[in-house]
């Protein structure tokens, strides 16, 4: 994300942490003052590869990225979608090698923050360390929720689309919604363990049920409440604050 003068800003990252653990003004100011390098990654380029020990923490400023691993047969499994404000590379905090890779699904800009500066900031302001680990716990909760829903393709895809909407529009009222969905049916299949053909079939079922439609890179949800009911979606696993949680339901 860029400020009005065109310079890159950590505001999406700050907003993500602030939604998990409300931050004091001086904590927000400390994050705003972090030194970072904004790096543009091309679509389908690895940001971090498995086995790397990155000396940086990365935060997504714009675009979509994903965590992924390769199965023994070479096929890909996406284990998390990274949206603006999300971070990756927390393995660096433990000085451990990455056990998965990070892929730019679209063209995206990531902020690269030196690990030493992050560690100094967390030491001086422990609440920021708690916010980082809290965000990591939410990532794990999302993956567990995907696995719990995996026995029903219709519900698991509907639930994932609800999750995207809740993460992108946490404060928006329930109703009709249309927003960019810049990923492919292959990406959705890689996340849910389904083939592109199966994803296409389920999307057709969702469209025939007058719940959603995906056209020209945009997702239209005719009625957010109806889609959430069909998916049995409960946003509590996203662990937002009480006010934010109510807005997401």
Protein Blocks (a to p, Z undefined) as FASTA:
>chain_A
ZZfkopacfklmmmmmmmmmccdfklmmmmmmpccddddddehiafbdghiacfbdcddf
bdcdddddddfkopacdfbdcdehiaehklmmnopacfbdcddfbdcddddddfklmmmm
mmmmmmlmmmmmmmmmmmmmmmmmmmmmmmpmklmmmmmmmmmmmmmmmmbccddddddd
fbdfklmmmmnopafklmmmmmmmmmmnomacceehiacdfblklmmmmnopafklnopa
fklmmmmZZ
